[in-house]
């Protein structure tokens, strides 16, 4: 496989990924507008990242 087909494939993969992110963002915006129209507060997103202490504690208990 040459450089051109690999580059084209990578470019298409990035475009598809960006479209998925854009769709998710648009959906969240619509949901926030719908909730605001109903008098509700916007939904908060759950935090996925952990503190450094939690990460250190998790790795200390991990099996070898």
N, CA, C, O and CB atoms as a CASP TS submission, in Angstrom:
PFRMAT TS
TARGET T0000
AUTHOR 0000-0000-0000
METHOD Language model
MODEL 1
PARENT N/A
ATOM      1  N   UNK     1       0.849  -1.167   0.000  1.00  0.00           N
ATOM      2  CA  UNK     1       0.000   0.000   0.000  1.00  0.00           C
ATOM      3  C   UNK     1       0.896   1.233   0.000  1.00  0.00           C
ATOM      4  O   UNK     1       1.817   1.338   0.810  1.00  0.00           O
ATOM      5  CB  UNK     1      -0.967  -0.004   1.219  1.00  0.00           C
ATOM      6  N   UNK     2       0.629   2.143  -0.891  1.00  0.00           N
ATOM      7  CA  UNK     2       1.445   3.344  -1.012  1.00  0.00           C
ATOM      8  C   UNK     2       1.036   4.424  -0.025  1.00  0.00           C
ATOM      9  O   UNK     2       0.141   4.245   0.800  1.00  0.00           O
ATOM     10  CB  UNK     2       1.363   3.882  -2.414  1.00  0.00           C
ATOM     11  N   UNK     3       1.719   5.536  -0.141  1.00  0.00           N
ATOM     12  CA  UNK     3       1.462   6.643   0.774  1.00  0.00           C
ATOM     13  C   UNK     3       0.117   7.315   0.503  1.00  0.00           C
ATOM     14  O   UNK     3      -0.581   7.701   1.441  1.00  0.00           O
ATOM     15  CB  UNK     3       2.577   7.666   0.673  1.00  0.00           C
ATOM     16  N   UNK     4      -0.250   7.458  -0.764  1.00  0.00           N
ATOM     17  CA  UNK     4      -1.502   8.144  -1.105  1.00  0.00           C
ATOM     18  C   UNK     4      -2.741   7.404  -0.572  1.00  0.00           C
ATOM     19  O   UNK     4      -3.596   8.042   0.042  1.00  0.00           O
ATOM     20  CB  UNK     4      -1.609   8.298  -2.621  1.00  0.00           C
ATOM     21  N   UNK     5      -2.869   6.086  -0.782  1.00  0.00           N
ATOM     22  CA  UNK     5      -4.052   5.402  -0.235  1.00  0.00           C
ATOM     23  C   UNK     5      -4.113   5.439   1.288  1.00  0.00           C
ATOM     24  O   UNK     5      -5.194   5.559   1.864  1.00  0.00           O
ATOM     25  CB  UNK     5      -4.071   3.962  -0.697  1.00  0.00           C
ATOM     26  N   UNK     6      -2.957   5.336   1.940  1.00  0.00           N
ATOM     27  CA  UNK     6      -2.948   5.387   3.405  1.00  0.00           C
ATOM     28  C   UNK     6      -3.351   6.773   3.898  1.00  0.00           C
ATOM     29  O   UNK     6      -4.086   6.899   4.878  1.00  0.00           O
ATOM     30  CB  UNK     6      -1.556   5.013   3.951  1.00  0.00           C
ATOM     31  N   UNK     7      -2.873   7.803   3.224  1.00  0.00           N
ATOM     32  CA  UNK     7      -3.236   9.171   3.604  1.00  0.00           C
ATOM     33  C   UNK     7      -4.720   9.428   3.394  1.00  0.00           C
ATOM     34  O   UNK     7      -5.371  10.064   4.222  1.00  0.00           O
ATOM     35  CB  UNK     7      -2.415  10.182   2.805  1.00  0.00           C
ATOM     36  N   UNK     8      -5.248   8.933   2.288  1.00  0.00           N
ATOM     37  CA  UNK     8      -6.677   9.095   2.011  1.00  0.00           C
ATOM     38  C   UNK     8      -7.519   8.375   3.068  1.00  0.00           C
ATOM     39  O   UNK     8      -8.516   8.910   3.555  1.00  0.00           O
ATOM     40  CB  UNK     8      -7.015   8.561   0.603  1.00  0.00           C
ATOM     41  N   UNK     9      -7.106   7.163   3.410  1.00  0.00           N
ATOM     42  CA  UNK     9      -7.825   6.412   4.434  1.00  0.00           C
ATOM     43  C   UNK     9      -7.793   7.151   5.772  1.00  0.00           C
ATOM     44  O   UNK     9      -8.820   7.262   6.442  1.00  0.00           O
ATOM     45  CB  UNK     9      -7.223   5.006   4.587  1.00  0.00           C
ATOM     46  N   UNK    10      -6.635   7.653   6.162  1.00  0.00           N
ATOM     47  CA  UNK    10      -6.509   8.369   7.423  1.00  0.00           C
ATOM     48  C   UNK    10      -7.359   9.641   7.423  1.00  0.00           C
ATOM     49  O   UNK    10      -8.015   9.956   8.415  1.00  0.00           O
ATOM     50  CB  UNK    10      -5.044   8.713   7.691  1.00  0.00           C
ATOM     51  N   UNK    11      -7.343  10.362   6.310  1.00  0.00           N
ATOM     52  CA  UNK    11      -8.151  11.579   6.216  1.00  0.00           C
ATOM     53  C   UNK    11      -9.643  11.260   6.347  1.00  0.00           C
ATOM     54  O   UNK    11     -10.375  11.976   7.029  1.00  0.00           O
ATOM     55  CB  UNK    11      -7.878  12.301   4.884  1.00  0.00           C
ATOM     56  N   UNK    12     -10.084  10.199   5.700  1.00  0.00           N
ATOM     57  CA  UNK    12     -11.500   9.802   5.791  1.00  0.00           C
ATOM     58  C   UNK    12     -11.855   9.377   7.214  1.00  0.00           C
ATOM     59  O   UNK    12     -12.936   9.698   7.707  1.00  0.00           O
ATOM     60  CB  UNK    12     -11.804   8.650   4.805  1.00  0.00           C
ATOM     61  N   UNK    13     -10.952   8.658   7.870  1.00  0.00           N
ATOM     62  CA  UNK    13     -11.213   8.222   9.244  1.00  0.00           C
ATOM     63  C   UNK    13     -11.333   9.425  10.177  1.00  0.00           C
ATOM     64  O   UNK    13     -12.194   9.446  11.057  1.00  0.00           O
ATOM     65  CB  UNK    13     -10.096   7.279   9.733  1.00  0.00           C
ATOM     66  N   UNK    14     -10.477  10.419   9.986  1.00  0.00           N
ATOM     67  CA  UNK    14     -10.536  11.612  10.825  1.00  0.00           C
ATOM     68  C   UNK    14     -11.825  12.383  10.580  1.00  0.00           C
ATOM     69  O   UNK    14     -12.433  12.889  11.523  1.00  0.00           O
ATOM     70  CB  UNK    14      -9.326  12.512  10.563  1.00  0.00           C
ATOM     71  N   UNK    15     -12.248  12.477   9.327  1.00  0.00           N
ATOM     72  CA  UNK    15     -13.495  13.176   9.007  1.00  0.00           C
ATOM     73  C   UNK    15     -14.685  12.473   9.651  1.00  0.00           C
ATOM     74  O   UNK    15     -15.558  13.125  10.224  1.00  0.00           O
ATOM     75  CB  UNK    15     -13.691  13.265   7.482  1.00  0.00           C
ATOM     76  N   UNK    16     -14.722  11.161   9.558  1.00  0.00           N
ATOM     77  CA  UNK    16     -15.831  10.406  10.156  1.00  0.00           C
ATOM     78  C   UNK    16     -15.843  10.589  11.666  1.00  0.00           C
ATOM     79  O   UNK    16     -16.911  10.746  12.257  1.00  0.00           O
ATOM     80  CB  UNK    16     -15.726   8.906   9.802  1.00  0.00           C
ATOM     81  N   UNK    17     -14.692  10.573  12.292  1.00  0.00           N
ATOM     82  CA  UNK    17     -14.616  10.764  13.748  1.00  0.00           C
ATOM     83  C   UNK    17     -15.084  12.166  14.127  1.00  0.00           C
ATOM     84  O   UNK    17     -15.810  12.338  15.106  1.00  0.00           O
ATOM     85  CB  UNK    17     -13.174  10.529  14.256  1.00  0.00           C
ATOM     86  N   UNK    18     -14.666  13.168  13.349  1.00  0.00           N
ATOM     87  CA  UNK    18     -15.090  14.536  13.645  1.00  0.00           C
ATOM     88  C   UNK    18     -16.595  14.707  13.474  1.00  0.00           C
ATOM     89  O   UNK    18     -17.225  15.444  14.232  1.00  0.00           O
ATOM     90  CB  UNK    18     -14.350  15.522  12.749  1.00  0.00           C
ATOM     91  N   UNK    19     -17.169  14.039  12.494  1.00  0.00           N
ATOM     92  CA  UNK    19     -18.618  14.110  12.306  1.00  0.00           C
ATOM     93  C   UNK    19     -19.356  13.491  13.493  1.00  0.00           C
ATOM     94  O   UNK    19     -20.400  13.990  13.911  1.00  0.00           O
ATOM     95  CB  UNK    19     -19.023  13.402  11.005  1.00  0.00           C
ATOM     96  N   UNK    20     -18.807  12.404  14.030  1.00  0.00           N
ATOM     97  CA  UNK    20     -19.434  11.775  15.200  1.00  0.00           C
ATOM     98  C   UNK    20     -19.374  12.705  16.400  1.00  0.00           C
ATOM     99  O   UNK    20     -20.343  12.807  17.152  1.00  0.00           O
ATOM    100  CB  UNK    20     -18.749  10.435  15.533  1.00  0.00           C
ATOM    101  N   UNK    21     -18.253  13.381  16.588  1.00  0.00           N
ATOM    102  CA  UNK    21     -18.114  14.329  17.699  1.00  0.00           C
ATOM    103  C   UNK    21     -19.074  15.492  17.507  1.00  0.00           C
ATOM    104  O   UNK    21     -19.708  15.936  18.464  1.00  0.00           O
ATOM    105  CB  UNK    21     -16.656  14.844  17.809  1.00  0.00           C
ATOM    106  N   UNK    22     -19.187  15.987  16.286  1.00  0.00           N
ATOM    107  CA  UNK    22     -20.091  17.095  15.991  1.00  0.00           C
ATOM    108  C   UNK    22     -21.544  16.714  16.244  1.00  0.00           C
ATOM    109  O   UNK    22     -22.308  17.513  16.784  1.00  0.00           O
ATOM    110  CB  UNK    22     -19.917  17.547  14.548  1.00  0.00           C
ATOM    111  N   UNK    23     -21.929  15.509  15.861  1.00  0.00           N
ATOM    112  CA  UNK    23     -23.293  15.041  16.107  1.00  0.00           C
ATOM    113  C   UNK    23     -23.584  14.957  17.602  1.00  0.00           C
ATOM    114  O   UNK    23     -24.666  15.347  18.041  1.00  0.00           O
ATOM    115  CB  UNK    23     -23.514  13.675  15.450  1.00  0.00           C
ATOM    116  N   UNK    24     -22.641  14.455  18.383  1.00  0.00           N
ATOM    117  CA  UNK    24     -22.839  14.354  19.830  1.00  0.00           C
ATOM    118  C   UNK    24     -22.959  15.743  20.447  1.00  0.00           C
ATOM    119  O   UNK    24     -23.788  15.961  21.330  1.00  0.00           O
ATOM    120  CB  UNK    24     -21.680  13.575  20.485  1.00  0.00           C
ATOM    121  N   UNK    25     -22.138  16.679  19.988  1.00  0.00           N
ATOM    122  CA  UNK    25     -22.199  18.044  20.498  1.00  0.00           C
ATOM    123  C   UNK    25     -23.545  18.679  20.175  1.00  0.00           C
ATOM    124  O   UNK    25     -24.155  19.316  21.034  1.00  0.00           O
ATOM    125  CB  UNK    25     -21.060  18.887  19.913  1.00  0.00           C
ATOM    126  N   UNK    26     -24.010  18.509  18.940  1.00  0.00           N
ATOM    127  CA  UNK    26     -25.302  19.071  18.537  1.00  0.00           C
ATOM    128  C   UNK    26     -26.441  18.485  19.364  1.00  0.00           C
ATOM    129  O   UNK    26     -27.368  19.196  19.753  1.00  0.00           O
ATOM    130  CB  UNK    26     -25.553  18.816  17.047  1.00  0.00           C
ATOM    131  N   UNK    27     -26.363  17.193  19.626  1.00  0.00           N
ATOM    132  CA  UNK    27     -27.396  16.540  20.435  1.00  0.00           C
ATOM    133  C   UNK    27     -27.412  17.110  21.852  1.00  0.00           C
ATOM    134  O   UNK    27     -28.483  17.355  22.407  1.00  0.00           O
ATOM    135  CB  UNK    27     -27.166  15.016  20.478  1.00  0.00           C
ATOM    136  N   UNK    28     -26.231  17.322  22.443  1.00  0.00           N
ATOM    137  CA  UNK    28     -26.173  17.912  23.783  1.00  0.00           C
ATOM    138  C   UNK    28     -26.716  19.326  23.784  1.00  0.00           C
ATOM    139  O   UNK    28     -27.397  19.724  24.730  1.00  0.00           O
ATOM    140  CB  UNK    28     -24.744  17.908  24.309  1.00  0.00           C
ATOM    141  N   UNK    29     -26.425  20.105  22.726  1.00  0.00           N
ATOM    142  CA  UNK    29     -26.928  21.472  22.640  1.00  0.00           C
ATOM    143  C   UNK    29     -28.454  21.483  22.544  1.00  0.00           C
ATOM    144  O   UNK    29     -29.114  22.286  23.204  1.00  0.00           O
ATOM    145  CB  UNK    29     -26.313  22.194  21.432  1.00  0.00           C
ATOM    146  N   UNK    30     -29.013  20.590  21.719  1.00  0.00           N
ATOM    147  CA  UNK    30     -30.468  20.507  21.584  1.00  0.00           C
ATOM    148  C   UNK    30     -31.113  20.105  22.902  1.00  0.00           C
ATOM    149  O   UNK    30     -32.161  20.634  23.274  1.00  0.00           O
ATOM    150  CB  UNK    30     -30.851  19.509  20.484  1.00  0.00           C
ATOM    151  N   UNK    31     -30.485  19.167  23.609  1.00  0.00           N
ATOM    152  CA  UNK    31     -31.028  18.729  24.894  1.00  0.00           C
ATOM    153  C   UNK    31     -30.994  19.877  25.902  1.00  0.00           C
ATOM    154  O   UNK    31     -31.940  20.059  26.669  1.00  0.00           O
ATOM    155  CB  UNK    31     -30.238  17.515  25.433  1.00  0.00           C
ATOM    156  N   UNK    32     -29.907  20.651  25.904  1.00  0.00           N
ATOM    157  CA  UNK    32     -29.806  21.788  26.825  1.00  0.00           C
ATOM    158  C   UNK    32     -30.867  22.837  26.501  1.00  0.00           C
ATOM    159  O   UNK    32     -31.463  23.412  27.411  1.00  0.00           O
ATOM    160  CB  UNK    32     -28.396  22.417  26.759  1.00  0.00           C
ATOM    161  N   UNK    33     -31.111  23.092  25.216  1.00  0.00           N
ATOM    162  CA  UNK    33     -32.143  24.058  24.825  1.00  0.00           C
ATOM    163  C   UNK    33     -33.528  23.566  25.217  1.00  0.00           C
ATOM    164  O   UNK    33     -34.365  24.345  25.672  1.00  0.00           O
ATOM    165  CB  UNK    33     -32.089  24.324  23.315  1.00  0.00           C
ATOM    166  N   UNK    34     -33.769  22.267  25.038  1.00  0.00           N
ATOM    167  CA  UNK    34     -35.066  21.692  25.394  1.00  0.00           C
ATOM    168  C   UNK    34     -35.289  21.788  26.903  1.00  0.00           C
ATOM    169  O   UNK    34     -36.383  22.124  27.356  1.00  0.00           O
ATOM    170  CB  UNK    34     -35.157  20.220  24.928  1.00  0.00           C
ATOM    171  N   UNK    35     -34.249  21.491  27.669  1.00  0.00           N
ATOM    172  CA  UNK    35     -34.368  21.569  29.128  1.00  0.00           C
ATOM    173  C   UNK    35     -34.561  23.011  29.580  1.00  0.00           C
ATOM    174  O   UNK    35     -35.327  23.269  30.508  1.00  0.00           O
ATOM    175  CB  UNK    35     -33.124  20.966  29.804  1.00  0.00           C
ATOM    176  N   UNK    36     -33.875  23.956  28.932  1.00  0.00           N
ATOM    177  CA  UNK    36     -34.028  25.369  29.289  1.00  0.00           C
ATOM    178  C   UNK    36     -35.448  25.842  28.990  1.00  0.00           C
ATOM    179  O   UNK    36     -36.020  26.615  29.759  1.00  0.00           O
ATOM    180  CB  UNK    36     -33.002  26.239  28.526  1.00  0.00           C
ATOM    181  N   UNK    37     -36.018  25.382  27.878  1.00  0.00           N
ATOM    182  CA  UNK    37     -37.385  25.767  27.530  1.00  0.00           C
ATOM    183  C   UNK    37     -38.383  25.203  28.535  1.00  0.00           C
ATOM    184  O   UNK    37     -39.432  25.801  28.773  1.00  0.00           O
ATOM    185  CB  UNK    37     -37.733  25.287  26.117  1.00  0.00           C
ATOM    186  N   UNK    38     -38.058  24.056  29.123  1.00  0.00           N
ATOM    187  CA  UNK    38     -38.944  23.438  30.102  1.00  0.00           C
ATOM    188  C   UNK    38     -38.703  23.985  31.508  1.00  0.00           C
ATOM    189  O   UNK    38     -39.392  23.599  32.452  1.00  0.00           O
ATOM    190  CB  UNK    38     -38.760  21.928  30.093  1.00  0.00           C
ATOM    191  N   UNK    39     -37.718  24.891  31.651  1.00  0.00           N
ATOM    192  CA  UNK    39     -37.435  25.468  32.955  1.00  0.00           C
ATOM    193  C   UNK    39     -36.505  24.634  33.800  1.00  0.00           C
ATOM    194  O   UNK    39     -36.398  24.861  35.005  1.00  0.00           O
ATOM    195  CB  UNK    39     -38.695  25.679  33.690  1.00  0.00           C
ATOM    196  N   UNK    40     -35.832  23.677  33.201  1.00  0.00           N
ATOM    197  CA  UNK    40     -34.906  22.821  33.942  1.00  0.00           C
ATOM    198  C   UNK    40     -33.477  23.313  33.762  1.00  0.00           C
ATOM    199  O   UNK    40     -33.176  24.021  32.801  1.00  0.00           O
ATOM    200  CB  UNK    40     -35.029  21.355  33.481  1.00  0.00           C
ATOM    201  N   UNK    41     -32.608  22.943  34.678  1.00  0.00           N
ATOM    202  CA  UNK    41     -31.200  23.317  34.536  1.00  0.00           C
ATOM    203  C   UNK    41     -30.522  22.388  33.527  1.00  0.00           C
ATOM    204  O   UNK    41     -30.989  21.272  33.301  1.00  0.00           O
ATOM    205  CB  UNK    41     -30.470  23.259  35.911  1.00  0.00           C
ATOM    206  N   UNK    42     -29.434  22.842  32.925  1.00  0.00           N
ATOM    207  CA  UNK    42     -28.739  21.964  31.978  1.00  0.00           C
ATOM    208  C   UNK    42     -28.172  20.742  32.686  1.00  0.00           C
ATOM    209  O   UNK    42     -27.787  20.807  33.854  1.00  0.00           O
ATOM    210  CB  UNK    42     -27.615  22.725  31.261  1.00  0.00           C
ATOM    211  N   UNK    43     -28.126  19.656  31.980  1.00  0.00           N
ATOM    212  CA  UNK    43     -27.607  18.422  32.553  1.00  0.00           C
ATOM    213  C   UNK    43     -26.093  18.520  32.677  1.00  0.00           C
ATOM    214  O   UNK    43     -25.417  18.971  31.753  1.00  0.00           O
ATOM    215  CB  UNK    43     -28.010  17.200  31.695  1.00  0.00           C
ATOM    216  N   UNK    44     -25.567  18.100  33.809  1.00  0.00           N
ATOM    217  CA  UNK    44     -24.120  18.140  33.997  1.00  0.00           C
ATOM    218  C   UNK    44     -23.513  16.845  33.487  1.00  0.00           C
ATOM    219  O   UNK    44     -24.122  15.779  33.574  1.00  0.00           O
ATOM    220  CB  UNK    44     -23.756  18.367  35.484  1.00  0.00           C
ATOM    221  N   UNK    45     -22.324  16.954  32.963  1.00  0.00           N
ATOM    222  CA  UNK    45     -21.637  15.773  32.454  1.00  0.00           C
ATOM    223  C   UNK    45     -20.826  15.152  33.573  1.00  0.00           C
ATOM    224  O   UNK    45     -20.245  15.858  34.398  1.00  0.00           O
ATOM    225  CB  UNK    45     -20.732  16.126  31.249  1.00  0.00           C
ATOM    226  N   UNK    46     -20.788  13.832  33.600  1.00  0.00           N
ATOM    227  CA  UNK    46     -20.044  13.143  34.645  1.00  0.00           C
ATOM    228  C   UNK    46     -18.549  13.272  34.391  1.00  0.00           C
ATOM    229  O   UNK    46     -18.091  13.234  33.249  1.00  0.00           O
ATOM    230  CB  UNK    46     -20.453  11.661  34.719  1.00  0.00           C
ATOM    231  N   UNK    47     -17.814  13.422  35.454  1.00  0.00           N
ATOM    232  CA  UNK    47     -16.363  13.558  35.349  1.00  0.00           C
ATOM    233  C   UNK    47     -15.744  12.170  35.217  1.00  0.00           C
ATOM    234  O   UNK    47     -15.978  11.294  36.050  1.00  0.00           O
ATOM    235  CB  UNK    47     -15.778  14.313  36.583  1.00  0.00           C
ATOM    236  N   UNK    48     -14.956  11.981  34.168  1.00  0.00           N
ATOM    237  CA  UNK    48     -14.323  10.689  33.948  1.00  0.00           C
ATOM    238  C   UNK    48     -12.913  10.635  34.518  1.00  0.00           C
ATOM    239  O   UNK    48     -12.428   9.566  34.888  1.00  0.00           O
ATOM    240  CB  UNK    48     -14.288  10.375  32.472  1.00  0.00           C
ATOM    241  N   UNK    49     -12.270  11.766  34.589  1.00  0.00           N
ATOM    242  CA  UNK    49     -10.894  11.784  35.081  1.00  0.00           C
ATOM    243  C   UNK    49     -10.880  11.605  36.581  1.00  0.00           C
ATOM    244  O   UNK    49     -11.820  11.978  37.283  1.00  0.00           O
ATOM    245  CB  UNK    49     -10.186  13.090  34.694  1.00  0.00           C
ATOM    246  N   UNK    50      -9.807  11.032  37.051  1.00  0.00           N
ATOM    247  CA  UNK    50      -9.674  10.797  38.479  1.00  0.00           C
ATOM    248  C   UNK    50      -8.519  11.627  39.015  1.00  0.00           C
ATOM    249  O   UNK    50      -7.666  12.103  38.265  1.00  0.00           O
ATOM    250  CB  UNK    50      -9.459   9.295  38.779  1.00  0.00           C
ATOM    251  N   UNK    51      -8.515  11.784  40.311  1.00  0.00           N
ATOM    252  CA  UNK    51      -7.428  12.530  40.928  1.00  0.00           C
ATOM    253  C   UNK    51      -6.167  11.681  40.908  1.00  0.00           C
ATOM    254  O   UNK    51      -6.227  10.465  40.723  1.00  0.00           O
ATOM    255  CB  UNK    51      -7.789  12.947  42.376  1.00  0.00           C
ATOM    256  N   UNK    52      -5.044  12.320  41.097  1.00  0.00           N
ATOM    257  CA  UNK    52      -3.771  11.621  41.091  1.00  0.00           C
ATOM    258  C   UNK    52      -3.713  10.594  42.212  1.00  0.00           C
ATOM    259  O   UNK    52      -3.153   9.513  42.032  1.00  0.00           O
ATOM    260  CB  UNK    52      -2.619  12.612  41.220  1.00  0.00           C
ATOM    261  N   UNK    53      -4.280  10.917  43.354  1.00  0.00           N
ATOM    262  CA  UNK    53      -4.273   9.982  44.484  1.00  0.00           C
ATOM    263  C   UNK    53      -5.059   8.714  44.152  1.00  0.00           C
ATOM    264  O   UNK    53      -4.640   7.614  44.513  1.00  0.00           O
ATOM    265  CB  UNK    53      -4.862  10.653  45.739  1.00  0.00           C
ATOM    266  N   UNK    54      -6.192   8.858  43.469  1.00  0.00           N
ATOM    267  CA  UNK    54      -6.979   7.683  43.083  1.00  0.00           C
ATOM    268  C   UNK    54      -6.223   6.823  42.078  1.00  0.00           C
ATOM    269  O   UNK    54      -6.266   5.594  42.147  1.00  0.00           O
ATOM    270  CB  UNK    54      -8.331   8.112  42.494  1.00  0.00           C
ATOM    271  N   UNK    55      -5.530   7.470  41.146  1.00  0.00           N
ATOM    272  CA  UNK    55      -4.778   6.716  40.140  1.00  0.00           C
ATOM    273  C   UNK    55      -3.618   5.973  40.775  1.00  0.00           C
ATOM    274  O   UNK    55      -3.346   4.832  40.402  1.00  0.00           O
ATOM    275  CB  UNK    55      -4.263   7.648  39.040  1.00  0.00           C
ATOM    276  N   UNK    56      -2.929   6.587  41.724  1.00  0.00           N
ATOM    277  CA  UNK    56      -1.813   5.929  42.405  1.00  0.00           C
ATOM    278  C   UNK    56      -2.332   4.766  43.241  1.00  0.00           C
ATOM    279  O   UNK    56      -1.725   3.695  43.263  1.00  0.00           O
ATOM    280  CB  UNK    56      -1.039   6.934  43.297  1.00  0.00           C
ATOM    281  N   UNK    57      -3.451   4.971  43.928  1.00  0.00           N
ATOM    282  CA  UNK    57      -4.030   3.911  44.736  1.00  0.00           C
ATOM    283  C   UNK    57      -4.510   2.746  43.901  1.00  0.00           C
ATOM    284  O   UNK    57      -4.402   1.595  44.324  1.00  0.00           O
ATOM    285  CB  UNK    57      -5.165   4.447  45.549  1.00  0.00           C
ATOM    286  N   UNK    58      -5.036   3.024  42.724  1.00  0.00           N
ATOM    287  CA  UNK    58      -5.532   1.954  41.850  1.00  0.00           C
ATOM    288  C   UNK    58      -4.371   1.123  41.315  1.00  0.00           C
ATOM    289  O   UNK    58      -4.485  -0.098  41.210  1.00  0.00           O
ATOM    290  CB  UNK    58      -6.352   2.541  40.679  1.00  0.00           C
ATOM    291  N   UNK    59      -3.254   1.768  40.976  1.00  0.00           N
ATOM    292  CA  UNK    59      -2.133   1.020  40.425  1.00  0.00           C
ATOM    293  C   UNK    59      -1.424   0.217  41.511  1.00  0.00           C
ATOM    294  O   UNK    59      -0.819  -0.814  41.215  1.00  0.00           O
ATOM    295  CB  UNK    59      -1.148   1.966  39.740  1.00  0.00           C
ATOM    296  N   UNK    60      -1.487   0.674  42.774  1.00  0.00           N
ATOM    297  CA  UNK    60      -0.849  -0.069  43.856  1.00  0.00           C
ATOM    298  C   UNK    60      -1.592  -1.365  44.141  1.00  0.00           C
ATOM    299  O   UNK    60      -0.982  -2.350  44.557  1.00  0.00           O
ATOM    300  CB  UNK    60      -0.779   0.784  45.120  1.00  0.00           C
ATOM    301  N   UNK    61      -2.901  -1.376  43.921  1.00  0.00           N
ATOM    302  CA  UNK    61      -3.713  -2.577  44.185  1.00  0.00           C
ATOM    303  C   UNK    61      -3.863  -3.475  42.969  1.00  0.00           C
ATOM    304  O   UNK    61      -4.488  -4.532  43.054  1.00  0.00           O
ATOM    305  CB  UNK    61      -5.084  -2.175  44.673  1.00  0.00           C
ATOM    306  N   UNK    62      -3.300  -3.069  41.842  1.00  0.00           N
ATOM    307  CA  UNK    62      -3.440  -3.855  40.617  1.00  0.00           C
ATOM    308  C   UNK    62      -2.596  -5.127  40.704  1.00  0.00           C
ATOM    309  O   UNK    62      -1.519  -5.121  41.300  1.00  0.00           O
ATOM    310  CB  UNK    62      -3.027  -3.019  39.385  1.00  0.00           C
ATOM    311  N   UNK    63      -3.083  -6.205  40.114  1.00  0.00           N
ATOM    312  CA  UNK    63      -2.286  -7.430  40.134  1.00  0.00           C
ATOM    313  C   UNK    63      -1.048  -7.283  39.251  1.00  0.00           C
ATOM    314  O   UNK    63      -1.055  -6.501  38.301  1.00  0.00           O
ATOM    315  CB  UNK    63      -3.131  -8.629  39.670  1.00  0.00           C
ATOM    316  N   UNK    64       0.016  -8.029  39.557  1.00  0.00           N
ATOM    317  CA  UNK    64       1.253  -7.897  38.770  1.00  0.00           C
ATOM    318  C   UNK    64       1.101  -8.393  37.359  1.00  0.00           C
ATOM    319  O   UNK    64       2.054  -8.346  36.582  1.00  0.00           O
ATOM    320  CB  UNK    64       2.375  -8.641  39.433  1.00  0.00           C
TER
END
